[in-house]
Amino acid sequence: MFLYTIVPPEQIFSQPVKSSCYYLQVKNSFVQGVQQGDRMVVSRLISTDPHMYLDPQYAPGNLVRRSFGSRPKLL
């Protein structure tokens, strides 16, 4: 196979960096985010309840403190 491109081969054939996404269950919904210490930075909200999307606590970029006994799931 020949690739005629100006992009270096390291960039084309490099393996993607695997990020660790955590899912936290909140009020029959899921919050996806990245772990930072004992908190989680919200990436997205997965819910069928429209009121959850209006709650600024679960907006992307916000920090969510997980409950003391709960443990986020790595998927």
C-alpha positions in Angstrom: 0.0 0.0 0.0 1.3 3.4 -1.0 0.2 6.6 0.6 1.0 9.8 -1.3 0.7 12.4 1.4 2.7 15.1 3.1 1.6 13.9 6.5 4.3 12.0 8.4 3.8 8.2 8.8 4.0 8.5 12.6 0.9 10.7 12.6 -1.0 8.4 10.3 -0.2 5.1 11.9 0.0 6.2 15.5 -2.3 4.5 18.0 -4.9 6.8 19.6 -4.5 7.7 23.2 -7.1 5.9 25.3 -8.8 8.3 27.7 -10.5 7.0 30.8 -14.2 7.9 30.8 -16.1 7.3 33.9 -19.9 7.0 34.2 -21.7 8.0 37.4 -25.3 7.1 38.0 -27.4 10.1 39.2 -31.2 10.2 39.6 -31.8 7.3 37.0 -29.4 9.0 34.6 -25.7 8.8 33.8 -23.1 11.5 33.9 -20.0 10.8 31.8 -16.8 12.5 32.8 -13.1 12.4 33.5 -11.8 11.7 37.1 -9.9 14.5 38.8 -9.1 13.6 42.4 -12.3 13.0 44.3 -14.3 14.9 41.7 -15.3 14.3 38.1 -15.4 16.9 35.2 -18.7 16.4 33.4 -18.3 15.6 29.7 -21.9 14.8 28.9 -25.2 13.8 30.5 -27.1 10.7 29.4 -30.8 11.1 30.5 -34.3 10.8 29.2 -35.5 13.4 31.7 -35.5 16.9 30.1 -35.3 18.6 33.5 -31.8 17.1 34.1 -30.5 19.0 31.1 -31.7 22.2 32.6 -29.8 21.6 35.8 -26.6 23.7 35.6 -24.9 21.2 38.0 -24.7 18.6 35.2 -23.5 21.0 32.5 -20.4 20.0 30.6 -17.2 21.3 32.2 -18.6 21.4 35.7 -17.2 19.5 38.6 -19.4 16.8 40.2 -18.4 15.4 43.6 -19.3 11.8 43.8 -21.1 10.5 46.8 -19.0 9.0 49.5 -20.0 5.4 49.1 -20.3 5.4 45.3 -17.6 4.5 42.8 -17.6 5.6 39.2 -17.6 2.9 36.6 -14.9 2.7 34.0 -16.4 1.7 30.6 
